[in-house]
Amino acid sequence: MNVLTVYLRIYADAFRQALAGIGKNAWTVLLPIGLLYANSLASGVVLSIPYLGQFLVWIVWAAAASCYLYFVGEVVAKSKVKLDEFGRSIRAYFWSVANLFFVFWVATLIIGLMVPPPQQPVFTRLLFLAAAILLNAAPEVIYQRGSYGGLETSQRSIQFLQANWIEWGIPNLLLLALWYFLPPNPLGMLGSVGSILEAVIEGAFLHLVMVFRGFLFAALDGTSHRQRMYRYRSSSAA
């Protein structure tokens, strides 16, 4: 069994488990759009608060991210989740996410203090790009490894990517390309109803990708390329 066949099986298994997990918790496909809408409303409210608005926005975002990671983690753990776990979900990974946000905030603060104003936007964009790449596995590190500190999460995400950058990167880039090349507003002729349907479909697609990533992370984390090859060759021979 060659390398391509082995990894296609790993990706297929992760996708199959993602479909099964979401099928067991079908209501969770509405989580992304629901949380994004609620987060947008809450952020707009707290931003109007003098002095504390920007700080409170980070708290709102951390709570929303914690909520979503909790439910994704439960789906990946093959559990049956209910909406009444919402309160627990906000607390589950709040500080883990907030600590990671704090590291990012410190980095932006350093740019603001050390980089001349004309160059600050360029360095800020480079920071966002570096975070998107190096912290790509941070969500899975938080809810599967239970990392707490911002630096700890960053280091573990980077370590995972160093060990699995090809195996992790290829399916993620393909999914990103699929998202990018989808036609904009395919249901625009339906007006506001079409916009709502598009938002729900995009949210469901995002949810499927995140659950798929969770199962893929579980399959790759802590195993070497040689171990995966041996395991799948052995299962094929059996």
Residue, then its C-alpha position, 0 to 999 in steps of 0.5 A: m500500500n503506497v503513501l497516497t493510498v494510506y493518506l487517502r484512507i486517513y482523510a476518508d476515515a476522518f470525513r466519514q467520522a465527521l459525517a457520522g458525528i454531525g449526523k448524531n448531532a445535526w442541530t450543531v450545523l446551525l452553531p456557526i451562523g448562530l454564534l457569529y450572529a450573536n457575537s456580532l450583536a454582542s460586540g456591537v453593544v459592548l463596543s459602545i461602552p466608553y473605555l472598556g468597549q475594545f476590551l469587552v469585545w475580546i471577552v465576547w469573542a473568547a466566550a463565543a470561541s469557547c462555546y463553539l470549540y466545546f461542541v465541536g470537541e464533543v462531536v469529535a469525541k462521538s458524544k451526544v450533545k444538547l443545547d442545555e450544555f450552552g452554559r458549560s460550553i462558554r466556561a469550558y475553554f474561555w481562559s484557554v482562548a483568552n490567553l491565546f488572544f492575550v499573546f496576539w494582543v501583546a504582539t500587536l502592542i509591540i508592533g505599535l510601540m516599535v514599528p513606525p506608523p507608516q509601516q504598522p499596517v504591513f507588519t500587522r497584516l504579516l502578523f495575521l498571516a503568521a498567526a493563520i499559518l502557525l496557529n492553524a491547529a490551535p483550536e484542536v490543540i485547545y480542545q483535544r490536548g487541553s492546553y491552557g496558556g497562550l504560549e503553550t497553545s502556540q508552541r504545541s500548534i507549531q510543534f504539531l505543524q512541524a511534524n505534520w505540515i504536509e499531511w495537515g496542510i494538503p486537505n486544509l488548503l484544498l478545502l480553503a480553495l474549494w471555499y474560495f472558488l465557490p460562486p458568490n451569492p449563488l442564491g441571490m435571486l431569492g433575495s433575503v431568503g437566499s441570503i439566509l440560506e447561503a449563510v446557513i449553508e456556509g455555516a454548515f460547510l464550516h462546521l463540517v470542515m472543523v469536525f473533519r479537522g478534529f478527527l484528522f488531528a486526532a489521527l495525526d497527533g502523537t503518531s509518526h508517518r511510519q506508524r501510520m503506514y504500518r497500521y494501515r498496511s496491517s489493517s489492509a493485510a488483515 
